[in-house]
Amino acid sequence: MNIPEPSMLLDEEIYSRQLYVLGPLAMERIQKAKVLLSGLKGLGAEVAKNLVLMGIGSLTLHDPHPTCWSDLAAQVFLSENDLEKNRADASQKHLAQLNEAVQVFVHTGDITEDLLLNFQVVVLTASKLEEQLKVGTLCHKHGICFVVADTRGLVGQLFCDFGEDFIVQDPTESEPLTAAIQHISQGSPGILTLRREDNRNSFCDGDLVTFSGIEGMVELNGCSPRPIHVQEDGSLEIGDTTTFSRYLHGGIIIEVKRSKTVIHEPLNIALHQPRMVAQNHQQAHRAHCLHQAFCALHKFQQLHGRLPQPWDHADAEIVVGLAQALEPLKGREEEPLDEALLRTIALSSAGDLSPMAAILGAVAAQEVLKAISRKFMPLDQWLYFDALDCLPEDSLPNPEDCAPRGCRYDGQIAVFGAGFQKKLSLQHYFLVGTGAIGCELLKDFALVGLGAGGCGGVTVADMDHVERSNLSRQFLFRTHDVGRPKAEVAAEAAQKLNPDLRVTPFIRSLDPTTEHIFGDNFFSNIDGVVAALDSFPARECLIWSSASPLPRQWARNEFEALFQLSAKTINQQARTSLADMDRQQILTLLRLGVLGQHPQTWRDCVVWALGQWQFCFHYGIIQLLKHFPPDKVLEDGTPFWSSPKQCPQPLEFDTNQDMHLLYVLAAANLYAQMHGIPGSSDQTALRELLKLPQPDPQHLSLIFTNNLELTWTSAEFGPEMLKKLQEALEVWDKFPPLKPLMFEKDDSNFHMDFVTAAASLRSQNYGIIPFNYSQSKRIVGQIIPAIATTTAAVAGLVGLELYKVVYGARPLSAFRHSYLHLAENNFMRWVPSAPATQMFNCLKWTSWDRLKVPAGQPERTLESLLAHLQEQHGLRVRMLLYDQALLYSARWSSQKQAQCLSLRVTELVQQVTGQVPEPGLQVLVLELSCEGEEDEMAFPLLHYEL
């Protein structure tokens, strides 16, 4: 089989989030890769989906088996219409639609040695042990990376063999350390001193480093990696610098990440002497039991030609006996297998579950990416995962309830039973957010049948619209959906996955403006809420914790001042007095050129942009240094330019410097967009234009003549100049209104180009380590790096917890918090902590509890409510509040208290707040404090039920 070479064009907009995770070199390798995937049940489909979304060069599917009912519970690309059709053939079309850049083929013959030579990675899922051993031996022989993945009910297995000399070129997810240089001495060894604010960088003895941007000792720039030695004061020995030029200033030191070599055993050896991912002895022993359980299931299938029947105790006992008869694993202490664990695995092994396929499929796909890209450490070599905590402890399913029904949920019924399936179908859930995780969750809801029967359903809410950058992770969306509301598209796609699923979309946010939609009536009719949203405050923390953020902030402010706020000010000048403007507003108007001629041509825009460059990065810095020279000393004798303030240096414009040219190109185009003038992206033509003599930008001459950038205010400018500026604004008002530009993180509109170039040049002024274009876009655009594998795994983990919640009353010990770090093979699950319990008199509560008091018929008065709280709960209310408005205080006068006590509670709320309760309001949420309470005690909210 000859696999065509894949296309090498990378759509950076689609893969933008993924590029922040993997980097351009890894993406280049991924685009060249050819992968063979055998087995297209639920797990195989998840692996395939993730690989196609992430843009591998080509994927060849192989599966000799027809579609059956039990496949539909976890296989996202199959439906009732595909029954008896070949699984690979039926899946190919849907996979190809996920990403037009990925070639998806189907191989219909056997897996032969010649076939394997076409691929860099081979993945087997739902395969027999004999097939695994045969293919694994051939892959190891030819240096082909080999992955085995499998799920059996609520347990999963993953194995990797990347060969005996696999080099991981970038083992960790962390960025290389960088730091600004204060000084480098000549000597043996040369001593490098970091700037004070960069002493926090944790370089270690033996780290390899290189250098960039050093002036003077240029021999270090771009040098081969040098080992360093860290001294007690934080300075660094960097080797012999005796013969190098004298250091002048500037430069950064950059960590060079070390590669690591991985040695993997072939499957035929690793099967009997396994190395497993485990955090402690208990996990290692459980993984050992799971390993032997999978071996016993393979043996059972070999002997009986089938898997154990669902919850068949006779079959389960055979599996337990087969596991106990296996030879002990080499290199492990003799420790008895957990019979109860083996039995439970066997009883539930016939099932095929969507959440398990999502989790194992995500991890398997990530291992494929590691093999292709040589980025991040691969598994060493076995990973076992189980979610047997999803099974109820008190009443396990029975064989009759778990027998096949000839329906799309047979794979799930085999584990949990038909009764539980019915319960799932009657649920009504609210999904908030249909981004990457939201799409994966909605897919899982469709496959498990959540809300797919009776009065059940799923409501989704998302106010965003589909963007091209969503397409590499949010797999319910296609290219033709760009621009449409996410909630609407996701609802349509989910209903195609399962026609019985009832999905109601809302293109709305959840905030006080939509309380009339998402109010008491709404929430009283749903069984649960799943949040799949970004936390914007958390994003802020991540964004601005990066080193040296100020140039990015300054550049973003420049964009808004020059291209948005100034346009709005000029458009509204008839309604705005100059006397009402602050210094910065009028300075921005002057920079915009209102005292000069209105721009008419592209060259006018270029002249303006060049003037801005000179203002910001040359003359502006010179003016600043006139007032605050480098040697300026404060009254107490300390230098003015001392850490954290850096003394700036003016830049000289140079058309051969990429960032200089990019700034002018971007600023000129944005200025042209504001004025409705055609722009240009021709850098060669721009470079030639800038070589011509340029007219003096009058608006900047005026600014510097009057020293406005430092001292000017409207009051100091004088009435004559204010009049001149007002007249100029009136002239501009005769032209069409300016177009204010709203910042968008698009690669084609020059917004990011301007911010990136401005921030980089500002960094150069102040000797700050500049970020590249990609880093600037991530920070300024507030983009969180993301990849399809992580979102799929997280959604699968949520799906497991959903089983427990829907089942009903479960102890806290049944639930799990989960943490996974796919780059470093860190997988943890633990029981959540119980909420803190508070007590007051005879009342005991946690943060989950509410005091519920019915309003009664006729409605009770405030006096009746207070008496009820004292009689039933021993609470003597001191203050009662509604929506922060005080309804009652025990410190009020007797007369005022009496006036309130006689009112019905709803009347009192209306009287105090002036608000009439909305129709359909079912609960008034009241806050209370009580006599005798301790400091910081928080009583449960009082739900006054109408």
LOKOLBA-433087 format. One record per residue (C-alpha): x, y, z. Coordinates in steps of 0.05 Angstrom, whole numbers, padded with zeros to 5 digits, always signed. Example, Ala and Ser with C-alpha at 12.3 -4.5 7.8 and 13.67 -1.06 7.14 Angstrom:
+00246-00090+00156
+00273-00021+00143
//
This chain:
+00000+00000+00000
+00031+00066-00022
+00011+00125+00023
+00015+00193-00013
+00058+00247+00018
+00016+00295+00060
+00008+00370+00047
+00058+00414+00084
+00018+00479+00089
+00004+00497+00161
-00058+00538+00177
-00033+00575+00238
-00101+00604+00253
-00133+00536+00260
-00076+00507+00300
-00060+00570+00340
-00077+00541+00409
-00041+00476+00393
+00021+00513+00368
+00028+00544+00437
+00031+00474+00467
+00075+00438+00416
+00113+00492+00379
+00126+00499+00304
+00180+00445+00298
+00135+00392+00329
+00076+00414+00285
+00120+00408+00224
+00136+00336+00243
+00063+00321+00258
+00043+00345+00189
+00091+00296+00156
+00070+00236+00197
+00036+00174+00172
-00002+00133+00224
-00036+00065+00219
-00094+00054+00267
-00125-00015+00273
-00191-00024+00310
-00249+00025+00302
-00293+00011+00362
-00304+00069+00410
-00232+00074+00434
-00203+00071+00363
-00252+00124+00340
-00229+00170+00396
-00156+00161+00378
-00172+00174+00305
-00214+00236+00321
-00159+00267+00363
-00104+00253+00312
-00144+00282+00254
-00162+00344+00294
-00089+00355+00312
-00068+00353+00239
-00026+00291+00227
-00006+00282+00155
-00045+00218+00140
-00084+00166+00179
-00098+00097+00152
-00155+00059+00184
-00160-00016+00190
-00215-00059+00219
-00241-00124+00188
-00304-00126+00231
-00375-00102+00218
-00412-00052+00261
-00456-00083+00316
-00504-00054+00366
-00455-00053+00424
-00407-00007+00384
-00456+00051+00384
-00451+00066+00458
-00380+00093+00449
-00365+00100+00374
-00380+00172+00355
-00378+00161+00279
-00426+00102+00275
-00502+00100+00276
-00559+00050+00267
-00552+00061+00192
-00482+00030+00195
-00501-00036+00226
-00467-00094+00190
-00423-00045+00151
-00348-00047+00159
-00328-00002+00218
-00269+00029+00183
-00307+00043+00119
-00365+00073+00157
-00319+00119+00198
-00273+00143+00142
-00320+00196+00113
-00336+00228+00180
-00262+00230+00200
-00242+00262+00134
-00293+00318+00146
-00261+00337+00212
-00198+00365+00179
-00191+00376+00105
-00115+00378+00112
-00111+00306+00136
-00113+00248+00088
-00155+00190+00115
-00149+00122+00081
-00177+00052+00094
-00135-00011+00088
-00178-00073+00076
-00125-00129+00077
-00084-00161+00131
-00030-00123+00171
+00034-00147+00138
+00107-00130+00148
+00108-00093+00081
+00048-00052+00102
+00079-00031+00168
+00140-00001+00132
+00096+00056+00106
+00084+00085+00176
+00121+00120+00232
+00070+00098+00285
+00024+00039+00289
-00035+00036+00339
-00075-00026+00356
-00141-00022+00394
-00191-00077+00410
-00141-00127+00385
-00124-00198+00406
-00060-00212+00443
-00033-00255+00386
-00041-00196+00338
-00008-00149+00387
+00053-00194+00395
+00060-00205+00320
+00054-00131+00301
+00094-00108+00361
+00153-00153+00342
+00154-00127+00271
+00149-00054+00293
+00206-00062+00343
+00249-00095+00289
+00239-00037+00240
+00242+00021+00289
+00167+00037+00282
+00135+00066+00344
+00081+00019+00370
+00021+00034+00414
-00031-00014+00443
-00094+00013+00475
-00155-00025+00501
-00215-00016+00547
-00257-00069+00579
-00317-00039+00614
-00289+00007+00668
-00216-00011+00661
-00166+00011+00609
-00095-00007+00586
-00042+00029+00546
+00026+00004+00523
+00082+00041+00485
+00144+00014+00451
+00184+00069+00417
+00247+00027+00408
+00313+00019+00443
+00343+00086+00425
+00286+00137+00422
+00311+00209+00431
+00263+00258+00463
+00287+00325+00440
+00242+00367+00485
+00224+00327+00548
+00183+00379+00586
+00127+00428+00573
+00163+00486+00606
+00193+00542+00565
+00269+00550+00568
+00292+00596+00623
+00313+00665+00601
+00342+00723+00640
+00368+00793+00626
+00443+00804+00634
+00471+00859+00679
+00546+00847+00666
+00596+00795+00642
+00668+00797+00664
+00728+00777+00622
+00766+00720+00655
+00770+00646+00666
+00717+00634+00686
+00676+00693+00662
+00624+00714+00714
+00555+00734+00689
+00511+00776+00734
+00437+00776+00724
+00394+00837+00731
+00365+00841+00801
+00294+00826+00780
+00317+00763+00743
+00355+00732+00801
+00292+00692+00814
+00306+00651+00751
+00325+00583+00777
+00385+00564+00735
+00420+00502+00762
+00491+00476+00761
+00505+00440+00696
+00450+00474+00657
+00468+00488+00585
+00459+00559+00560
+00469+00604+00501
+00464+00680+00492
+00430+00732+00449
+00430+00808+00439
+00496+00821+00476
+00532+00885+00456
+00608+00883+00463
+00621+00811+00479
+00588+00788+00415
+00627+00723+00413
+00574+00694+00461
+00515+00710+00416
+00488+00645+00387
+00546+00605+00415
+00545+00530+00424
+00512+00509+00490
+00557+00524+00550
+00551+00492+00619
+00543+00540+00677
+00560+00538+00751
+00515+00576+00799
+00552+00615+00854
+00524+00630+00923
+00507+00702+00905
+00467+00679+00844
+00519+00699+00792
+00538+00648+00740
+00605+00620+00717
+00600+00613+00642
+00669+00588+00622
+00730+00623+00594
+00716+00693+00567
+00788+00718+00570
+00797+00727+00495
+00728+00756+00483
+00712+00830+00470
+00695+00873+00530
+00622+00869+00551
+00584+00934+00540
+00511+00923+00557
+00447+00885+00542
+00434+00814+00522
+00398+00754+00550
+00419+00685+00574
+00377+00628+00548
+00372+00556+00574
+00384+00502+00523
+00339+00443+00540
+00373+00375+00541
+00348+00316+00502
+00336+00249+00535
+00342+00178+00509
+00286+00128+00522
+00297+00053+00521
+00235+00011+00510
+00228-00065+00511
+00187-00100+00458
+00118-00126+00478
+00138-00199+00483
+00187-00180+00538
+00148-00122+00570
+00087-00167+00577
+00122-00210+00629
+00167-00157+00659
+00124-00094+00657
+00145-00024+00676
+00083+00013+00698
+00064+00085+00712
+00047+00087+00787
+00053+00139+00842
+00061+00091+00901
+00062+00018+00921
-00013+00014+00927
-00022+00039+00856
+00033-00007+00831
-00001-00068+00861
-00069-00048+00832
-00036-00038+00764
-00004-00107+00772
-00073-00138+00784
-00103-00101+00724
-00045-00125+00680
-00059-00197+00699
-00134-00187+00690
-00124-00164+00618
-00078-00224+00605
-00132-00270+00634
-00186-00238+00591
-00143-00250+00529
-00135-00323+00551
-00210-00330+00563
-00224-00302+00493
-00173-00350+00463
-00205-00410+00498
-00279-00393+00488
-00278-00349+00425
-00315-00294+00462
-00310-00246+00521
-00344-00261+00588
-00420-00250+00587
-00444-00188+00624
-00446-00200+00699
-00441-00276+00689
-00411-00302+00753
-00390-00369+00723
-00350-00334+00668
-00321-00287+00720
-00295-00345+00763
-00261-00375+00702
-00225-00308+00690
-00203-00305+00763
-00175-00375+00758
-00139-00359+00693
-00107-00297+00725
-00084-00336+00786
-00054-00390+00741
-00010-00340+00703
+00064-00341+00716
+00085-00287+00765
+00111-00223+00733
+00187-00218+00733
+00220-00166+00776
+00162-00161+00825
+00154-00185+00896
+00106-00243+00904
+00041-00211+00925
-00027-00245+00919
-00075-00218+00867
-00137-00182+00891
-00191-00234+00875
-00249-00186+00887
-00218-00136+00839
-00206-00190+00786
-00278-00214+00794
-00308-00144+00786
-00266-00131+00724
-00289-00196+00692
-00363-00184+00709
-00363-00115+00676
-00313-00129+00620
-00364-00138+00564
-00382-00065+00564
-00359-00008+00519
-00365+00061+00551
-00358+00129+00519
-00323+00163+00578
-00271+00107+00582
-00259+00111+00507
-00251+00187+00513
-00199+00182+00568
-00157+00125+00540
-00165+00151+00469
-00138+00219+00490
-00077+00190+00525
-00063+00142+00468
-00067+00199+00417
-00020+00241+00459
+00030+00183+00459
+00026+00181+00383
+00042+00255+00381
+00101+00244+00427
+00127+00190+00380
+00119+00235+00320
+00143+00301+00348
+00195+00275+00398
+00166+00326+00446
+00149+00305+00518
+00169+00240+00552
+00131+00178+00530
+00100+00128+00578
+00147+00079+00611
+00115+00032+00585
+00048+00010+00613
-00009+00053+00639
-00071+00023+00673
-00133+00063+00689
-00196+00040+00724
-00261+00073+00744
-00293+00015+00781
-00314+00067+00833
-00371+00082+00784
-00404+00017+00804
-00453+00021+00863
-00427-00014+00925
-00494-00037+00952
-00530-00070+00893
-00490-00094+00833
-00526-00105+00766
-00554-00174+00749
-00544-00213+00684
-00616-00204+00661
-00615-00128+00668
-00548-00125+00631
-00566-00171+00573
-00564-00141+00502
-00628-00106+00479
-00609-00094+00407
-00604-00019+00419
-00551+00034+00413
-00537+00032+00488
-00520-00043+00492
-00447-00029+00507
-00467+00013+00567
-00524-00032+00590
-00473-00088+00594
-00440-00050+00652
-00496-00013+00687
-00560-00047+00666
-00623-00026+00629
-00654+00005+00692
-00597+00054+00698
-00601+00069+00624
-00674+00089+00633
-00654+00135+00690
-00601+00168+00646
-00652+00181+00591
-00699+00218+00637
-00647+00268+00662
-00650+00341+00643
-00581+00374+00645
-00556+00445+00633
-00489+00451+00597
-00458+00520+00602
-00406+00531+00547
-00398+00495+00481
-00325+00506+00469
-00273+00451+00467
-00293+00415+00531
-00366+00432+00520
-00366+00398+00451
-00333+00336+00480
-00384+00334+00537
-00443+00341+00489
-00415+00284+00448
-00410+00241+00511
-00481+00260+00531
-00506+00238+00463
-00470+00171+00466
-00490+00154+00537
-00562+00175+00524
-00567+00231+00576
-00635+00263+00567
-00652+00221+00506
-00720+00197+00528
-00786+00217+00559
-00783+00287+00590
-00707+00287+00590
-00663+00334+00551
-00601+00377+00550
-00601+00453+00548
-00538+00488+00524
-00519+00561+00531
-00462+00598+00498
-00461+00669+00471
-00398+00659+00427
-00394+00644+00353
-00351+00593+00317
-00282+00617+00297
-00231+00582+00252
-00184+00574+00311
-00237+00529+00344
-00234+00476+00290
-00172+00439+00316
-00206+00422+00383
-00281+00434+00380
-00299+00375+00337
-00373+00388+00330
-00357+00448+00286
-00337+00449+00213
-00309+00502+00167
-00377+00520+00140
-00400+00534+00212
-00352+00593+00222
-00390+00654+00243
-00451+00615+00268
-00471+00612+00343
-00434+00556+00378
-00494+00534+00419
-00537+00527+00357
-00485+00488+00317
-00467+00443+00375
-00540+00426+00388
-00551+00407+00315
-00488+00364+00313
-00505+00328+00378
-00575+00310+00352
-00543+00280+00290
-00501+00236+00336
-00563+00212+00372
-00630+00231+00341
-00666+00215+00407
-00627+00269+00444
-00666+00332+00457
-00620+00393+00457
-00645+00464+00468
-00594+00519+00451
-00590+00589+00481
-00545+00641+00450
-00541+00677+00517
-00492+00689+00574
-00509+00674+00646
-00510+00739+00683
-00561+00786+00716
-00588+00807+00648
-00613+00736+00634
-00644+00720+00701
-00712+00724+00669
-00691+00664+00626
-00648+00625+00674
-00689+00636+00736
-00725+00593+00787
-00771+00561+00736
-00713+00541+00693
-00669+00513+00748
-00726+00477+00783
-00735+00435+00721
-00664+00410+00712
-00627+00354+00748
-00556+00381+00742
-00510+00434+00713
-00444+00421+00678
-00398+00482+00671
-00349+00480+00612
-00325+00552+00615
-00260+00589+00619
-00249+00626+00685
-00231+00695+00661
-00200+00718+00727
-00158+00655+00726
-00137+00671+00654
-00115+00740+00677
-00070+00709+00729
-00037+00665+00677
-00031+00719+00625
+00002+00774+00666
+00046+00731+00709
+00095+00725+00651
+00162+00759+00658
+00165+00833+00636
+00091+00843+00618
+00093+00919+00615
+00112+00927+00541
+00053+00882+00522
+00005+00924+00563
+00035+00988+00536
+00029+00963+00464
-00044+00943+00474
-00059+01011+00504
-00025+01044+00445
-00070+01006+00397
-00133+01027+00433
-00111+01100+00442
-00090+01110+00369
-00139+01069+00331
-00202+01065+00373
-00209+01119+00426
-00182+01175+00383
-00229+01158+00326
-00288+01159+00374
-00265+01226+00402
-00260+01258+00333
-00327+01229+00311
-00359+01259+00373
-00320+01325+00374
-00382+01367+00363
-00407+01342+00431
-00339+01344+00466
-00302+01404+00493
-00227+01404+00490
-00227+01436+00559
-00260+01372+00585
-00206+01327+00557
-00147+01304+00597
-00074+01311+00576
-00069+01241+00547
-00132+01248+00504
-00108+01312+00470
-00038+01285+00463
-00068+01226+00426
-00107+01272+00380
-00043+01310+00364
-00008+01244+00349
-00065+01226+00304
-00047+01286+00261
-00109+01330+00269
-00066+01394+00261
-00039+01368+00195
-00074+01352+00130
-00125+01296+00128
-00091+01234+00098
-00110+01220+00025
-00062+01166+00002
-00025+01104+00025
+00040+01145+00027
+00007+01194+00075
-00008+01136+00121
+00064+01111+00116
+00091+01180+00133
+00045+01183+00194
+00066+01112+00216
+00140+01129+00210
+00128+01191+00252
+00096+01148+00306
+00157+01102+00305
+00202+01162+00316
+00157+01190+00370
+00154+01126+00410
+00222+01095+00402
+00271+01151+00385
+00252+01224+00400
+00207+01206+00457
+00264+01168+00492
+00312+01225+00479
+00264+01275+00510
+00255+01229+00570
+00330+01224+00580
+00337+01300+00577
+00293+01305+00638
+00319+01242+00672
+00390+01230+00647
+00424+01162+00659
+00465+01191+00717
+00408+01226+00752
+00411+01217+00828
+00354+01226+00877
+00359+01269+00940
+00376+01209+00982
+00435+01192+00937
+00405+01132+00902
+00406+01131+00825
+00340+01148+00793
+00350+01092+00743
+00355+01035+00791
+00317+00969+00793
+00261+00959+00777
+00267+01020+00731
+00312+01008+00671
+00346+01066+00636
+00321+01067+00564
+00361+01075+00500
+00334+01108+00437
+00330+01065+00374
+00352+01087+00304
+00303+01069+00250
+00330+01016+00202
+00288+00987+00145
+00331+00924+00148
+00305+00909+00219
+00243+00866+00213
+00208+00894+00274
+00221+00966+00251
+00189+00952+00184
+00132+00911+00215
+00113+00969+00260
+00108+01018+00203
+00071+00969+00159
+00020+00952+00213
+00010+01024+00238
+00002+01051+00167
-00049+00998+00150
-00089+01010+00214
-00087+01085+00201
-00111+01072+00130
-00167+01028+00155
-00191+01083+00202
-00194+01132+00143
-00222+01085+00091
-00158+01086+00049
-00133+01023+00014
-00074+00993+00050
-00017+00948+00029
+00018+00886+00055
+00077+00891+00007
+00138+00896+00051
+00187+00902-00007
+00149+00962-00035
+00145+00993+00034
+00220+00985+00044
+00232+01022-00021
+00182+01076-00003
+00217+01088+00063
+00283+01099+00028
+00254+01162-00005
+00259+01229+00031
+00202+01235+00079
+00165+01300+00096
+00169+01323+00168
+00108+01299+00206
+00080+01367+00229
+00040+01339+00286
+00102+01310+00319
+00143+01373+00309
+00090+01412+00347
+00090+01362+00403
+00165+01365+00413
+00169+01439+00404
+00121+01449+00461
+00150+01391+00501
+00079+01366+00506
+00094+01293+00519
+00118+01310+00589
+00088+01374+00614
+00028+01396+00574
-00044+01402+00598
-00102+01438+00564
-00098+01494+00615
-00024+01507+00598
-00034+01505+00523
-00068+01572+00520
-00133+01595+00487
-00101+01610+00419
-00074+01540+00410
-00138+01509+00437
-00176+01549+00385
-00129+01525+00330
-00139+01453+00352
-00214+01461+00355
-00215+01490+00284
-00173+01432+00260
-00223+01383+00290
-00279+01419+00254
-00242+01411+00188
-00234+01337+00200
-00308+01333+00216
-00323+01349+00143
-00293+01283+00122
-00329+01217+00131
-00328+01191+00203
-00267+01152+00224
-00274+01077+00235
-00255+01058+00307
-00217+00992+00306
-00236+00941+00358
-00177+00896+00375
-00183+00825+00348
-00131+00770+00353
-00133+00756+00278
-00070+00744+00237
-00095+00781+00176
-00118+00849+00201
-00050+00878+00226
-00076+00884+00298
-00029+00832+00326
+00027+00856+00280
+00022+00925+00310
+00020+00902+00382
+00076+00852+00372
+00122+00902+00338
+00106+00958+00387
+00119+00913+00447
+00183+00885+00418
+00210+00955+00403
+00191+00980+00471
+00227+00920+00501
+00289+00939+00461
+00285+01010+00488
+00286+00984+00559
+00331+00923+00552
+00273+00876+00567
+00272+00806+00537
+00223+00812+00479
+00170+00760+00464
+00162+00733+00394
+00099+00741+00352
+00067+00677+00378
+00080+00694+00451
+00053+00765+00442
-00010+00740+00409
-00021+00690+00465
-00013+00743+00519
-00047+00802+00487
-00103+00759+00458
-00112+00725+00525
-00106+00657+00493
-00097+00594+00535
-00055+00540+00501
-00099+00480+00487
-00098+00413+00452
-00153+00364+00433
-00125+00307+00475
-00131+00344+00541
-00201+00369+00529
-00224+00299+00509
-00194+00267+00571
-00224+00319+00617
-00293+00309+00587
-00286+00234+00596
-00268+00243+00669
-00330+00286+00678
-00371+00231+00645
-00349+00181+00697
-00371+00226+00754
-00437+00238+00718
-00452+00163+00723
-00446+00169+00799
-00488+00231+00805
-00545+00204+00762
-00544+00137+00799
-00567+00173+00863
-00544+00171+00935
-00471+00153+00936
-00420+00162+00993
-00366+00216+00985
-00315+00160+00978
-00345+00142+00910
-00327+00208+00878
-00260+00230+00850
-00222+00293+00837
-00174+00281+00778
-00110+00312+00755
-00073+00294+00692
-00011+00322+00659
-00004+00286+00593
+00063+00317+00577
+00096+00287+00639
+00053+00225+00649
+00025+00249+00715
-00043+00218+00730
-00076+00226+00798
-00146+00213+00825
-00168+00223+00896
-00229+00227+00940
-00251+00299+00951
-00250+00328+01020
-00315+00334+01057
-00341+00405+01066
-00329+00437+01133
-00385+00429+01183
-00408+00487+01226
-00452+00484+01288
-00494+00535+01325
-00540+00513+01382
-00577+00452+01354
-00565+00470+01281
-00510+00435+01241
-00494+00452+01168
-00443+00455+01112
-00436+00502+01053
-00483+00456+01013
-00541+00463+01061
-00598+00513+01059
-00652+00531+01110
-00718+00520+01075
-00781+00553+01101
-00847+00550+01062
-00885+00615+01055
-00950+00580+01072
-01022+00596+01053
-01039+00649+01070
-00967+00675+01068
-00933+00682+01135
-00912+00749+01164
-00841+00767+01183
-00860+00756+01256
-00883+00685+01238
-00818+00672+01200
-00774+00694+01258
-00815+00652+01307
-00808+00592+01261
-00732+00599+01259
-00728+00604+01335
-00775+00545+01348
-00748+00498+01295
-00674+00515+01295
-00660+00555+01359
-00641+00617+01319
-00655+00687+01347
-00647+00729+01284
-00608+00793+01293
-00609+00817+01220
-00644+00794+01157
-00624+00816+01087
-00649+00807+01016
-00603+00823+00958
-00559+00863+01007
-00620+00905+01029
-00634+00904+01104
-00704+00878+01118
-00700+00873+01193
-00653+00890+01251
-00662+00872+01324
-00628+00939+01340
-00684+00980+01308
-00733+01016+01353
-00793+00978+01378
-00839+01020+01333
-00798+01006+01270
-00794+00932+01287
-00869+00928+01297
-00881+00960+01229
-00839+00906+01195
-00862+00846+01236
-00934+00854+01216
-00918+00852+01141
-00918+00791+01099
-00847+00774+01076
-00860+00789+01003
-00892+00855+01021
-00832+00873+01064
-00784+00857+01007
-00824+00900+00959
-00828+00958+01008
-00754+00958+01023
-00727+00945+00953
-00781+00977+00911
-00781+00915+00868
-00841+00871+00853
-00821+00797+00853
-00817+00770+00782
-00876+00725+00760
-00857+00653+00770
-00807+00669+00825
-00806+00608+00870
-00755+00626+00923
-00732+00688+00960
-00660+00679+00981
-00649+00713+01048
-00586+00722+01089
-00587+00723+01165
-00544+00734+01225
-00563+00712+01296
-00554+00732+01368
-00494+00697+01399
-00459+00678+01334
-00383+00677+01332
-00340+00720+01286
-00335+00696+01214
-00393+00647+01223
-00433+00641+01159
-00504+00616+01169
-00535+00577+01111
-00577+00617+01063
-00651+00619+01079
-00694+00596+01021
-00763+00625+01031
-00805+00582+00986
-00863+00619+00953
//
